[in-house]
Amino acid sequence: MAGVLETVNQRTQLVGQNRLELLMFHLTGGQTFAINVFKVQEVIAIPELNEMPKSHPFIAGVTNVRGQTVPVIDLRHAIGMGPIDRNLAENLIVTEYNKSIQAFLVGGVHRIVNLNWEEILPPPTTAGDTHFLTAITKIDDKIVEVVDVEKVLALIVPPETLVAEEILDSEVLEAAKDMEVLIVDDSSTALSQMSSTLEQLNLTAHVARDGYQALTMLQGWADEGIDVSKKLAMVITDAEMPEMDGYRLTSEIRADSRLADLFVVLHTSLSGRFNESMVKKVGCDGFLSKFNQNALAETIQDRLRVVMAMK
């Protein structure tokens, strides 16, 4: 227990400071890739892999990690670079996303770097929407590409986006036609999933792809004299995003008297182990793990009922 609390304390020290740690690795080529350390459980040498008949082409097999059967994903293959050369593959990166454990087959794993999110930039818009990156940065004069793991996982196991009929409240749905929500996420896959839920709830969605863009949007409305807390029923934000993360975004919202009353929910694929401390520290009103369309719909409808009662 002491070890867990120590880890929580160490990691929550970064919360609200717009900082992150990246694990850098190669996919048996010259390019350098990275993922957020928060999502990494451990890095291990490649153990024996067992093949899974009729599994998805990106699944290299399954293995046992600390008594748990874990699917192993060929990350190079999944992001469109072709299958990894098994003779050159070196490591498994064991991760937790969306309350599930999976490992990624990679080449050399290098080091962890501590960066400011302001140093992390979104991919150029001219790159289109077919790439598998959420961000890019430069370390030691080399480009480092941050992988959109949510998009990879959605290809292998497409998420269910249809909200269960029994969850939908007709009275709330009718009132929702006049309500607006801001959703913030750097993953096009996550934005698409959330937008689908909001559409089923009859809500108007405003979209921002990082915390800085969201804050600029919110402050722009406030500068125009708009009461933003009345304009928006809520803000739903991811945690890790280029330029400004969701924790810093929430802190900035709370620090601006014109925005301070906004209802903010953190919606993230990060492990739930640390989120209670994080949410409390920055002042979020709630936390949701990605992606569960029914849980998201219930949380939104609960908030809309409160808004309806205030009118």
Secondary structure, 3 states (H helix, E strand, C coil): CHHHHHHHHHHHCCCCCCEEEEEEEECCCCCEEEEEHHHEEEEEECCCCECCCCCCCCEEEEEEECCEEEEEEEHHHHCCCCCCCCCCCCEEEEEEECCEEEEEEECCEEEEEEEEHHHCECCCHHHCCCCCEEEEEEECCEEEEEECHHHHHHHHCCCCCCCCHHHCCHHHHHHHCCCEEEEECCCHHHHHHHHHHHHHCCCEEEEECCHHHHHHHHHHHHHCCCCHHHHEEEEEECCCCCCCCHHHHHHHHHHCCCCCCCCEEEEECCCCCCHHHHHHHHCCCEEEECCCHHHHHHHHHHHHHHHHHHC
